[in-house]
Amino acid sequence: MYIKYPHYIRRNIQLLSLSTLCLVSSFVIGLHTAGNVQPIHLIEAGGTMQAGDMDGNGTVDIADAILILEIAQGYAPASPDQLLADPNSDGALTVDDAIRILSILSLQ
């Protein structure tokens, strides 16, 4: 026996089905991407990091330029303290930052 429902009930059933499908797919996608979370480290305001001192030893030397090159090429992740010590303060550690340190060291 076939029951004929009014149009608005059929429409509500369709919307409920679509909503359920969206909810389930969002949950599945959320479970799939849950492991891709990067931790956030707190940066202390007014820190005493010297510009270019990537290893935090208090002096800017060739080791700092090497660390910047490793970060710029993707061999090592940048820590919040290292980002804070960015030589040109643009928020990104690039090859230009390493060149800046090396040029300053060559003048000393």
Rosetta constraint file for C-alpha pairs under 8 A:
AtomPair CA 5 CA 9 HARMONIC 6.32 0.50
AtomPair CA 5 CA 10 HARMONIC 6.52 0.50
AtomPair CA 6 CA 10 HARMONIC 6.61 0.50
AtomPair CA 7 CA 11 HARMONIC 6.19 0.50
AtomPair CA 8 CA 12 HARMONIC 6.15 0.50
AtomPair CA 9 CA 13 HARMONIC 6.20 0.50
AtomPair CA 10 CA 14 HARMONIC 6.25 0.50
AtomPair CA 11 CA 15 HARMONIC 6.23 0.50
AtomPair CA 12 CA 16 HARMONIC 6.02 0.50
AtomPair CA 13 CA 17 HARMONIC 6.11 0.50
AtomPair CA 14 CA 18 HARMONIC 6.20 0.50
AtomPair CA 15 CA 19 HARMONIC 6.00 0.50
AtomPair CA 16 CA 20 HARMONIC 6.10 0.50
AtomPair CA 17 CA 21 HARMONIC 6.22 0.50
AtomPair CA 18 CA 22 HARMONIC 6.23 0.50
AtomPair CA 19 CA 23 HARMONIC 6.13 0.50
AtomPair CA 20 CA 24 HARMONIC 6.13 0.50
AtomPair CA 21 CA 25 HARMONIC 6.10 0.50
AtomPair CA 22 CA 26 HARMONIC 6.03 0.50
AtomPair CA 23 CA 27 HARMONIC 6.23 0.50
AtomPair CA 24 CA 28 HARMONIC 6.25 0.50
AtomPair CA 25 CA 29 HARMONIC 6.13 0.50
AtomPair CA 26 CA 30 HARMONIC 6.01 0.50
AtomPair CA 27 CA 31 HARMONIC 6.23 0.50
AtomPair CA 28 CA 32 HARMONIC 6.23 0.50
AtomPair CA 29 CA 33 HARMONIC 6.28 0.50
AtomPair CA 30 CA 34 HARMONIC 5.87 0.50
AtomPair CA 41 CA 80 HARMONIC 6.60 0.50
AtomPair CA 42 CA 80 HARMONIC 7.59 0.50
AtomPair CA 43 CA 80 HARMONIC 6.30 0.50
AtomPair CA 43 CA 81 HARMONIC 7.10 0.50
AtomPair CA 49 CA 53 HARMONIC 6.96 0.50
AtomPair CA 49 CA 56 HARMONIC 7.10 0.50
AtomPair CA 49 CA 81 HARMONIC 7.37 0.50
AtomPair CA 49 CA 84 HARMONIC 6.92 0.50
AtomPair CA 49 CA 85 HARMONIC 5.71 0.50
AtomPair CA 50 CA 58 HARMONIC 7.14 0.50
AtomPair CA 50 CA 59 HARMONIC 7.96 0.50
AtomPair CA 50 CA 85 HARMONIC 5.91 0.50
AtomPair CA 51 CA 84 HARMONIC 7.76 0.50
AtomPair CA 51 CA 85 HARMONIC 4.50 0.50
AtomPair CA 51 CA 86 HARMONIC 5.81 0.50
AtomPair CA 51 CA 87 HARMONIC 4.80 0.50
AtomPair CA 51 CA 88 HARMONIC 7.72 0.50
AtomPair CA 51 CA 89 HARMONIC 7.97 0.50
AtomPair CA 52 CA 60 HARMONIC 5.91 0.50
AtomPair CA 52 CA 64 HARMONIC 6.75 0.50
AtomPair CA 52 CA 65 HARMONIC 7.99 0.50
AtomPair CA 52 CA 85 HARMONIC 5.31 0.50
AtomPair CA 52 CA 86 HARMONIC 5.76 0.50
AtomPair CA 52 CA 87 HARMONIC 4.57 0.50
AtomPair CA 52 CA 101 HARMONIC 6.77 0.50
AtomPair CA 53 CA 57 HARMONIC 7.05 0.50
AtomPair CA 53 CA 58 HARMONIC 6.52 0.50
AtomPair CA 53 CA 59 HARMONIC 6.04 0.50
AtomPair CA 53 CA 60 HARMONIC 4.90 0.50
AtomPair CA 53 CA 61 HARMONIC 7.67 0.50
AtomPair CA 53 CA 64 HARMONIC 6.03 0.50
AtomPair CA 53 CA 82 HARMONIC 7.79 0.50
AtomPair CA 53 CA 85 HARMONIC 6.00 0.50
AtomPair CA 54 CA 60 HARMONIC 7.74 0.50
AtomPair CA 54 CA 64 HARMONIC 5.08 0.50
AtomPair CA 54 CA 67 HARMONIC 6.81 0.50
AtomPair CA 54 CA 68 HARMONIC 7.39 0.50
AtomPair CA 54 CA 81 HARMONIC 7.75 0.50
AtomPair CA 54 CA 82 HARMONIC 5.21 0.50
AtomPair CA 54 CA 85 HARMONIC 6.16 0.50
AtomPair CA 54 CA 86 HARMONIC 7.86 0.50
AtomPair CA 55 CA 63 HARMONIC 7.82 0.50
AtomPair CA 55 CA 64 HARMONIC 6.30 0.50
AtomPair CA 55 CA 67 HARMONIC 7.79 0.50
AtomPair CA 55 CA 82 HARMONIC 7.55 0.50
AtomPair CA 60 CA 64 HARMONIC 6.27 0.50
AtomPair CA 60 CA 101 HARMONIC 7.59 0.50
AtomPair CA 61 CA 65 HARMONIC 7.04 0.50
AtomPair CA 61 CA 101 HARMONIC 7.71 0.50
AtomPair CA 61 CA 105 HARMONIC 7.06 0.50
AtomPair CA 62 CA 66 HARMONIC 6.34 0.50
AtomPair CA 62 CA 101 HARMONIC 7.74 0.50
AtomPair CA 62 CA 102 HARMONIC 6.93 0.50
AtomPair CA 62 CA 105 HARMONIC 7.76 0.50
AtomPair CA 63 CA 67 HARMONIC 6.22 0.50
AtomPair CA 64 CA 68 HARMONIC 6.30 0.50
AtomPair CA 64 CA 98 HARMONIC 7.82 0.50
AtomPair CA 64 CA 101 HARMONIC 7.90 0.50
AtomPair CA 65 CA 69 HARMONIC 6.31 0.50
AtomPair CA 65 CA 97 HARMONIC 7.67 0.50
AtomPair CA 65 CA 98 HARMONIC 4.59 0.50
AtomPair CA 65 CA 99 HARMONIC 7.53 0.50
AtomPair CA 65 CA 101 HARMONIC 6.16 0.50
AtomPair CA 65 CA 102 HARMONIC 6.75 0.50
AtomPair CA 66 CA 70 HARMONIC 6.25 0.50
AtomPair CA 66 CA 98 HARMONIC 7.29 0.50
AtomPair CA 67 CA 71 HARMONIC 6.26 0.50
AtomPair CA 68 CA 72 HARMONIC 5.97 0.50
AtomPair CA 68 CA 93 HARMONIC 6.16 0.50
AtomPair CA 68 CA 94 HARMONIC 6.83 0.50
AtomPair CA 68 CA 95 HARMONIC 7.18 0.50
AtomPair CA 68 CA 97 HARMONIC 7.15 0.50
AtomPair CA 68 CA 98 HARMONIC 5.84 0.50
AtomPair CA 69 CA 73 HARMONIC 6.05 0.50
AtomPair CA 69 CA 94 HARMONIC 7.07 0.50
AtomPair CA 69 CA 95 HARMONIC 6.00 0.50
AtomPair CA 69 CA 98 HARMONIC 6.39 0.50
AtomPair CA 70 CA 74 HARMONIC 6.25 0.50
AtomPair CA 70 CA 75 HARMONIC 5.08 0.50
AtomPair CA 70 CA 76 HARMONIC 5.76 0.50
AtomPair CA 71 CA 75 HARMONIC 5.80 0.50
AtomPair CA 71 CA 76 HARMONIC 4.90 0.50
AtomPair CA 71 CA 77 HARMONIC 5.79 0.50
AtomPair CA 71 CA 78 HARMONIC 6.06 0.50
AtomPair CA 71 CA 93 HARMONIC 6.87 0.50
AtomPair CA 71 CA 94 HARMONIC 7.77 0.50
AtomPair CA 72 CA 93 HARMONIC 5.86 0.50
AtomPair CA 72 CA 94 HARMONIC 4.96 0.50
AtomPair CA 72 CA 95 HARMONIC 6.26 0.50
AtomPair CA 78 CA 82 HARMONIC 5.93 0.50
AtomPair CA 78 CA 83 HARMONIC 6.45 0.50
AtomPair CA 79 CA 83 HARMONIC 6.36 0.50
AtomPair CA 80 CA 84 HARMONIC 6.18 0.50
AtomPair CA 81 CA 85 HARMONIC 6.33 0.50
AtomPair CA 82 CA 86 HARMONIC 6.51 0.50
AtomPair CA 83 CA 91 HARMONIC 6.13 0.50
AtomPair CA 83 CA 92 HARMONIC 6.89 0.50
AtomPair CA 83 CA 93 HARMONIC 7.03 0.50
AtomPair CA 84 CA 89 HARMONIC 7.56 0.50
AtomPair CA 84 CA 91 HARMONIC 7.54 0.50
AtomPair CA 85 CA 89 HARMONIC 7.50 0.50
AtomPair CA 86 CA 90 HARMONIC 7.08 0.50
AtomPair CA 86 CA 91 HARMONIC 6.52 0.50
AtomPair CA 86 CA 92 HARMONIC 7.03 0.50
AtomPair CA 86 CA 93 HARMONIC 6.28 0.50
AtomPair CA 86 CA 97 HARMONIC 7.37 0.50
AtomPair CA 87 CA 97 HARMONIC 5.86 0.50
AtomPair CA 87 CA 100 HARMONIC 7.52 0.50
AtomPair CA 87 CA 101 HARMONIC 7.50 0.50
AtomPair CA 88 CA 97 HARMONIC 6.74 0.50
AtomPair CA 93 CA 97 HARMONIC 6.28 0.50
AtomPair CA 94 CA 98 HARMONIC 6.95 0.50
AtomPair CA 95 CA 99 HARMONIC 6.27 0.50
AtomPair CA 96 CA 100 HARMONIC 6.10 0.50
AtomPair CA 97 CA 101 HARMONIC 6.38 0.50
AtomPair CA 98 CA 102 HARMONIC 6.20 0.50
AtomPair CA 99 CA 103 HARMONIC 6.02 0.50
AtomPair CA 100 CA 104 HARMONIC 6.25 0.50
AtomPair CA 101 CA 105 HARMONIC 6.15 0.50
AtomPair CA 102 CA 106 HARMONIC 6.11 0.50
AtomPair CA 103 CA 107 HARMONIC 6.55 0.50
AtomPair CA 104 CA 108 HARMONIC 6.81 0.50
